[in-house]
Amino acid sequence: MKRVLVSSFDMEVGGVERSLVSMLNNFDYDKHQVDLMLYSHSGEFMNLLNKHAHLLDEVRAYKTFRLTIGDTIKRGEVMLASARLLAKCKAAWNKSPETGYKQMQYMWKYSLPFLPKADKEYDIAISYLWPHYFIAYKVKAKQKIAWIHTDFSTVDTDVEMDLAMWDQFNHIVAVSDGCRASFITKYPSLAKKVLVIENITSPELVTNLAAENEENLMKRDHRFKIITVARFSYAKGIDQAINALKLLKDKGVRDIAWYVVGYGGDQAELEKLVASHGLHDSFIFLGKKTNPYPYMKEADLYVQPSRYEGKAVTVGEAQILGKPVVITNYPTAESQVTHGVNGYICELSVQGIADGIYELYTNELMRRSISTRCKNTDYRNTEELKKLYTIM
């Protein structure tokens, strides 16, 4: 029996976490003894973890990555707090609109000397969420595999640091063909290491959860209802969604409402933007939901206004529920949606999002056609795990 270690940050509500739950639920435990290393035992999805995967105890030092610098100091981890502060200062010089990626890299780089190594040796070690420094530098394994869930060609990272880290892995798994293509555009020397294994989806689970009789205000709203499920971050483009709805209202579209299930650090700014446009009654934040599917079920249209994605888990789940979807034309979009067939790909801009929504809002025939195609598609893909077993 092969000894496998899987690592990730926590089990907060999110697409990566949902895909991890699905992978662990479909793993072959007859042939693999699986340990799961979560830096923080937190998040609404903790109770969804498969009992066959042995959850390792929290390690105090790694827990700090989900704490503030102040709380890290209070826990007595002064060197790790100093490393975090140094990383924050260095990343502040970055002129990119999103400094978080480089800050995460620097945080790990400066923290590494103060982080403990794993106390077991494994046959296979899988790092499920970037940055992959724990598996790369703190775990001894015969084979190491790293997962990528985003479009790396669009995010600002320290390439030299990245290449040194990627060099520690035997294989790199991308969640879509587009995700792989964008990755090797940035790191062409790694092309031979990268293969595609799509996120594992369970149509039965999504459908059953959508059928739960959860009371929500969308049921009482008779307007044309849009829904988005996402974390509130620059990448997900919720600000673009708010501005697009403003354009639609200015165009005279009155009977439309946009609901968002999610949470994140950008919420206060997004709420201010909603208020400045006078959209408080039509752009509605539903908060964090462990089960977003009853809300998806009530919607007329699912919209993903992202600036970049690897492969959006929520888009696939909306398709499982037979919802017409609109996604922006980020580089990996065509890996998930065939325009006009099982969804609609709009221009990646505020105007493009507004135009895409307006076309489907006014074209019921197109909405029905896309919905029918989605309902008639089998999204079950547990066979994808065979690719993982092959390289393992």
Disulfide bonds with the S-S distance in Angstrom:
none
